[in-house]
Each structure stands twice: as structure tokens, then as C-alpha cells.
Amino acid sequence: METFGVAIWEKWGSAFPEHTELVEASSALAALEQVMRISGIQRASRAAVSPVGISCISRYERLRLTLPSLEVKTISSPCLQTGEST
């Protein structure tokens, strides 16, 4: 288990995330799903997840939480190093 910082934007175009949490999970996607379930979020426009203490950010877009799993339409990068561009 690793500690992740999770930020979720429910509305497209919002400058700041509506939800931010620190959670322990086995992966970035598992951390994201955990925060969405705890917060009662079913859909989000985008999200960013980063392991605490590591300069690595995973970004996701168009998220939908279903009963069995989390559906993600776009992943901009599974792990984009801070300071790099795509």
C-alpha cells in the first residue's frame, strides 16, 4: 500500500478541484476509485493522482463510476513526470 494524493474535478472548466484527499491504495487508479466511492461521486470531468513524495502525476479524463468498477475514457499519461510535457 502506498499513500496517494487525489484531486477530482466534477465540472469541466473548473480551475480548482472540488475534491482532494490523501488515501492509501495499491495503485493510482485504485486510489481514485476509493475517493470517488467515499465522496459519492458518480461522474467527473478529470482527475489527477500522485504518490506522496514522488514527482509523478497520473491524469484522467471523463470518469464514470459504475457498480463493479471505474470507467475512464481518457488517460493523458499513466505517469507524467512533473515538469515534462506530452
SEROTOR-528948 format. One record per residue: z, x, y of N, C-alpha, C in turn. Coordinates in nm, 2 decimals, padded with zeros to 4 digits. Layout:
<recs>
REC:n.z:n.x:n.y:ca.z:ca.x:ca.y:c.z:c.x:c.y
REC:Z:X:Y:Z:X:Y:Z:X:Y
...
</recs>
This chain:
<recs>
REC:n.z:n.x:n.y:ca.z:ca.x:ca.y:c.z:c.x:c.y
REC:00.00:00.08:-00.12:00.00:00.00:00.00:00.00:00.09:00.12
REC:-00.07:00.04:00.22:-00.09:00.11:00.35:-00.06:00.01:00.46
REC:-00.02:00.06:00.58:00.00:-00.02:00.69:-00.13:-00.03:00.78
REC:-00.17:-00.15:00.81:-00.29:-00.17:00.89:-00.26:-00.25:01.02
REC:-00.33:-00.21:01.13:-00.33:-00.29:01.25:-00.45:-00.38:01.24
REC:-00.42:-00.51:01.26:-00.53:-00.61:01.26:-00.54:-00.69:01.39
REC:-00.66:-00.70:01.44:-00.69:-00.78:01.56:-00.80:-00.88:01.53
REC:-00.77:-01.00:01.57:-00.87:-01.11:01.54:-00.90:-01.19:01.67
REC:-01.03:-01.20:01.69:-01.09:-01.28:01.80:-01.14:-01.41:01.74
REC:-01.08:-01.52:01.77:-01.13:-01.65:01.72:-01.25:-01.70:01.80
REC:-01.26:-01.67:01.93:-01.37:-01.72:02.01:-01.46:-01.61:02.05
REC:-01.59:-01.63:02.04:-01.69:-01.53:02.07:-01.68:-01.51:02.22
REC:-01.68:-01.39:02.27:-01.68:-01.35:02.41:-01.55:-01.33:02.47
REC:-01.44:-01.35:02.39:-01.31:-01.32:02.44:-01.29:-01.17:02.46
REC:-01.23:-01.13:02.57:-01.21:-00.99:02.60:-01.10:-00.94:02.51
REC:-01.00:-01.02:02.48:-00.88:-00.97:02.41:-00.86:-01.06:02.28
REC:-00.81:-01.00:02.18:-00.79:-01.07:02.05:-00.68:-01.18:02.07
REC:-00.70:-01.29:02.00:-00.59:-01.39:02.01:-00.48:-01.36:01.91
REC:-00.50:-01.28:01.81:-00.40:-01.24:01.71:-00.40:-01.09:01.69
REC:-00.28:-01.03:01.69:-00.27:-00.89:01.65:-00.14:-00.88:01.56
REC:-00.16:-00.81:01.45:-00.05:-00.79:01.36:-00.05:-00.66:01.29
REC:00.06:-00.61:01.25:00.08:-00.49:01.16:00.12:-00.55:01.02
REC:00.04:-00.51:00.92:00.07:-00.56:00.78:00.05:-00.45:00.68
REC:00.12:-00.47:00.57:00.10:-00.38:00.46:00.00:-00.44:00.36
REC:-00.10:-00.37:00.32:-00.20:-00.42:00.22:-00.27:-00.30:00.15
REC:-00.35:-00.34:00.05:-00.41:-00.24:-00.03:-00.54:-00.19:00.03
REC:-00.60:-00.27:00.12:-00.73:-00.24:00.19:-00.74:-00.31:00.32
REC:-00.84:-00.26:00.40:-00.86:-00.33:00.53:-00.89:-00.47:00.52
REC:-00.98:-00.51:00.43:-01.02:-00.65:00.41:-00.90:-00.73:00.36
REC:-00.82:-00.67:00.27:-00.70:-00.75:00.22:-00.60:-00.77:00.34
REC:-00.59:-00.67:00.43:-00.50:-00.69:00.54:-00.55:-00.80:00.63
REC:-00.68:-00.80:00.66:-00.75:-00.91:00.74:-00.73:-01.05:00.68
REC:-00.75:-01.06:00.55:-00.73:-01.19:00.48:-00.59:-01.23:00.49
REC:-00.49:-01.14:00.48:-00.35:-01.17:00.48:-00.31:-01.23:00.62
REC:-00.36:-01.16:00.73:-00.33:-01.21:00.86:-00.39:-01.35:00.89
REC:-00.51:-01.37:00.84:-00.58:-01.50:00.86:-00.50:-01.61:00.79
REC:-00.46:-01.58:00.67:-00.38:-01.68:00.59:-00.25:-01.71:00.66
REC:-00.17:-01.61:00.70:-00.04:-01.63:00.76:-00.05:-01.70:00.89
REC:-00.16:-01.67:00.97:-00.18:-01.73:01.10:-00.25:-01.87:01.10
REC:-00.30:-01.91:00.98:-00.36:-02.03:00.97:-00.50:-02.04:01.03
REC:-00.57:-01.92:01.03:-00.70:-01.91:01.09:-00.80:-01.93:00.98
REC:-00.89:-02.03:01.00:-01.00:-02.05:00.90:-01.13:-01.98:00.94
REC:-01.15:-01.97:01.07:-01.28:-01.91:01.12:-01.24:-01.81:01.23
REC:-01.32:-01.70:01.24:-01.30:-01.61:01.35:-01.44:-01.55:01.38
REC:-01.46:-01.52:01.51:-01.59:-01.46:01.55:-01.59:-01.31:01.52
REC:-01.48:-01.24:01.53:-01.48:-01.10:01.50:-01.34:-01.05:01.47
REC:-01.33:-00.93:01.41:-01.20:-00.87:01.38:-01.22:-00.72:01.37
REC:-01.11:-00.65:01.39:-01.10:-00.51:01.38:-00.98:-00.47:01.30
REC:-00.99:-00.38:01.21:-00.88:-00.34:01.12:-00.87:-00.19:01.12
REC:-00.75:-00.13:01.14:-00.74:00.02:01.14:-00.61:00.06:01.06
REC:-00.62:00.15:00.97:-00.49:00.21:00.92:-00.41:00.27:01.02
REC:-00.28:00.25:01.02:-00.19:00.31:01.12:-00.19:00.46:01.10
REC:-00.21:00.53:01.21:-00.20:00.68:01.21:-00.33:00.75:01.18
REC:-00.44:00.67:01.15:-00.57:00.72:01.12:-00.67:00.67:01.21
REC:-00.76:00.76:01.27:-00.86:00.71:01.36:-00.98:00.66:01.29
REC:-00.96:00.54:01.23:-01.07:00.48:01.15:-01.06:00.33:01.18
REC:-01.17:00.27:01.23:-01.17:00.13:01.26:-01.28:00.06:01.18
REC:-01.25:-00.05:01.10:-01.34:-00.13:01.04:-01.36:-00.26:01.12
REC:-01.49:-00.29:01.15:-01.51:-00.41:01.23:-01.59:-00.51:01.15
REC:-01.55:-00.64:01.17:-01.61:-00.75:01.10:-01.65:-00.86:01.20
REC:-01.76:-00.93:01.17:-01.80:-01.05:01.25:-01.83:-01.17:01.16
REC:-01.82:-01.29:01.22:-01.84:-01.42:01.16:-01.76:-01.43:01.03
REC:-01.63:-01.45:01.04:-01.54:-01.46:00.93:-01.51:-01.60:00.90
REC:-01.50:-01.63:00.77:-01.46:-01.77:00.73:-01.37:-01.75:00.61
REC:-01.25:-01.81:00.62:-01.15:-01.81:00.51:-01.17:-01.93:00.43
REC:-01.20:-01.91:00.30:-01.21:-02.02:00.20:-01.09:-02.02:00.11
REC:-01.07:-02.12:00.03:-00.96:-02.13:-00.06:-00.94:-02.00:-00.15
REC:-01.05:-01.96:-00.22:-01.03:-01.85:-00.31:-01.04:-01.71:-00.24
REC:-01.12:-01.70:-00.13:-01.15:-01.57:-00.07:-01.18:-01.57:00.07
REC:-01.22:-01.45:00.13:-01.26:-01.44:00.26:-01.41:-01.41:00.27
REC:-01.49:-01.48:00.34:-01.63:-01.46:00.35:-01.65:-01.39:00.49
REC:-01.73:-01.28:00.48:-01.76:-01.20:00.60:-01.91:-01.19:00.61
REC:-01.97:-01.24:00.72:-02.12:-01.24:00.73:-02.17:-01.10:00.77
REC:-02.10:-01.03:00.86:-02.15:-00.90:00.91:-02.03:-00.80:00.91
REC:-02.06:-00.68:00.86:-01.97:-00.57:00.88:-02.04:-00.46:00.95
REC:-02.00:-00.43:01.08:-02.07:-00.34:01.16:-02.06:-00.20:01.10
REC:-01.94:-00.17:01.04:-01.92:-00.04:00.97:-01.80:-00.05:00.89
REC:-01.80:-00.01:00.77:-01.68:-00.02:00.69:-01.57:00.07:00.74
REC:-01.61:00.18:00.81:-01.51:00.27:00.87:-01.58:00.35:00.98
REC:-01.56:00.31:01.10:-01.63:00.38:01.21:-01.52:00.47:01.27
REC:-01.55:00.60:01.27:-01.45:00.69:01.33:-01.45:00.67:01.48
REC:-01.33:00.67:01.54:-01.31:00.65:01.68:-01.38:00.75:01.76
REC:-01.46:00.70:01.86:-01.54:00.79:01.94:-01.68:00.81:01.90
REC:-01.71:00.76:01.78:-01.85:00.76:01.73:-01.92:00.63:01.77
REC:-02.05:00.63:01.77:-02.12:00.51:01.79:-02.22:00.49:01.68
REC:-02.26:00.36:01.66:-02.35:00.33:01.55:-02.50:00.34:01.60
</recs>
